[in-house]
């Protein structure tokens, strides 16, 4: 259960909310659990990204695909699914939509005919550049929130959390 105080004009802050329940409280029950705060930050980031990409008619997973193909032309569908945090089946739908919009092309790998390699079209490169600027604006909010002096440490801590939680 979350006990919310009366909302101020600036909205709720993490320290304003009293958390109860095994997955939302820290071990001492006096502060939010780290997993809950991590998910809350991820959700806030995703919401902001979606809001900024909507005028471009892009979703966050579509942007992730454009970014990955921009960085690694020819990347496989399976690798794209892993990078965009979606299933291979969902990736097929995303890629088909991007291909219909003429943002990327897919062609068979010369060595493995069943593997399709994706590359951005000129239209896809232009849209990616505009979308990248919009996502950068949202990411800047994170930098501002943690402070320039803490960005490297914060990034290291997040990477350590991801590594510690990865299946072994």
C-alpha positions in Angstrom: 0.0 0.0 0.0 1.3 3.5 -0.8 0.3 6.3 1.5 0.4 9.5 -0.4 0.5 12.9 1.3 -1.4 15.8 -0.2 0.3 16.5 -3.5 2.2 19.8 -3.7 2.4 22.0 -6.8 5.7 20.3 -7.6 4.3 16.8 -7.5 5.4 13.9 -5.3 9.0 13.3 -4.5 10.3 9.9 -3.6 11.0 10.9 0.0 7.4 12.2 0.4 5.8 8.8 -0.2 5.5 6.2 2.6 5.9 2.7 1.2 4.4 -0.4 2.7 4.6 -3.9 1.3 7.4 -6.4 0.7 8.4 -5.2 -2.8 8.1 -1.5 -2.3 9.9 -0.9 1.0 13.4 -1.1 2.0 14.3 -3.6 4.6 13.8 -1.1 7.4 10.4 0.0 6.0 11.3 3.7 6.3 12.4 4.4 2.8 11.4 3.3 -0.7 13.0 0.0 -1.9 15.7 0.3 -4.5 13.9 -2.0 -6.9 10.8 0.1 -6.7 12.8 3.4 -7.2 14.6 1.9 -10.2 11.4 0.8 -11.8 9.8 4.2 -11.1 12.8 6.0 -12.7 12.6 3.6 -15.7 8.9 4.2 -16.1 9.3 8.0 -15.8 12.1 7.9 -18.5 10.0 5.8 -20.8 7.0 8.0 -20.4 9.1 11.1 -21.2 10.7 9.4 -24.2 7.3 8.3 -25.6 6.0 11.8 -25.2 9.0 13.3 -27.1 8.9 10.7 -29.9 5.1 10.7 -30.4 5.1 13.7 -32.8 7.6 11.8 -34.9 5.2 8.8 -34.9 7.9 6.6 -33.3 7.7 4.5 -30.2 10.6 3.8 -27.8 11.2 0.3 -29.2 11.2 1.6 -32.7 13.7 4.3 -31.7 15.9 1.6 -30.1 15.9 -0.3 -33.4 16.8 2.7 -35.4 19.6 3.5 -32.9 21.0 0.0 -33.0 20.8 -0.2 -36.8 22.5 3.2 -37.1 25.3 2.0 -34.8 25.7 -1.4 -36.4 24.3 -1.6 -39.9 23.5 -5.2 -40.7 22.7 -6.2 -37.2 20.5 -9.3 -37.0 16.9 -9.4 -35.9 17.8 -11.5 -32.9 20.4 -9.0 -31.7 17.9 -6.2 -32.3 15.3 -8.0 -30.1 17.8 -8.3 -27.3 18.8 -4.6 -27.5 15.2 -3.4 -27.6 14.1 -5.6 -24.7 11.4 -7.3 -26.8 10.7 -10.9 -28.0 11.9 -11.9 -31.4 8.3 -12.2 -32.4 7.6 -8.6 -31.4 10.8 -7.5 -33.2 9.4 -9.0 -36.4 6.4 -6.7 -36.1 8.5 -3.6 -35.3 10.9 -4.3 -38.2 8.0 -4.9 -40.6 6.4 -1.5 -39.6 9.7 0.3 -40.0 10.3 -1.3 -43.4 6.7 -0.4 -44.5 7.5 3.2 -43.5 10.6 3.0 -45.6 12.9 3.7 -42.6 15.0 0.6 -43.1 15.6 -2.2 -45.5 16.2 -5.9 -44.7 18.2 -8.2 -46.9 19.3 -11.8 -46.5 22.8 -12.4 -45.1 25.0 -13.8 -47.9 26.3 -16.6 -45.6 23.1 -17.4 -43.8 20.1 -16.9 -46.0 17.6 -17.1 -43.2 19.2 -14.2 -41.3 17.9 -10.8 -42.4 20.3 -7.9 -42.0 18.8 -4.4 -41.4 20.1 -1.1 -42.7 18.7 2.4 -42.4 17.4 4.2 -45.5 18.1 7.9 -46.0 14.7 8.7 -44.6 15.4 6.4 -41.6 18.8 8.2 -40.9 17.1 11.6 -41.0 14.3 10.5 -38.7 16.8 8.8 -36.3 18.8 12.1 -36.1 15.7 14.1 -35.1 14.6 11.4 -32.6 18.1 11.2 -31.1 18.0 14.9 -30.3 14.6 14.4 -28.6 15.8 11.4 -26.5 19.0 13.3 -25.6 16.8 16.1 -24.1 15.2 13.5 -21.9 18.5 12.0 -20.9 19.8 15.4 -20.0 17.1 15.5 -17.3 18.7 12.5 -15.7 22.2 14.2 -15.8 20.7 17.3 -14.3 18.9 15.2 -11.6 22.0 13.3 -10.4 24.4 16.2 -11.0 27.3 16.3 -13.4 29.8 15.3 -10.7 27.8 12.0 -10.1 27.0 10.9 -13.6 29.9 8.5 -13.9 29.3 7.0 -10.5 25.6 6.7 -11.2 26.2 5.0 -14.5 28.7 2.6 -12.8 26.2 1.8 -10.1 23.5 1.1 -12.6 25.8 -1.2 -14.7 26.8 -3.0 -11.5 23.1 -3.5 -10.6 22.4 -4.9 -14.1 25.5 -7.2 -14.0 24.5 -8.4 -10.5 21.0 -9.2 -11.6 21.9 -10.9 -14.9 21.3 -14.6 -15.1 24.3 -16.7 -14.5 
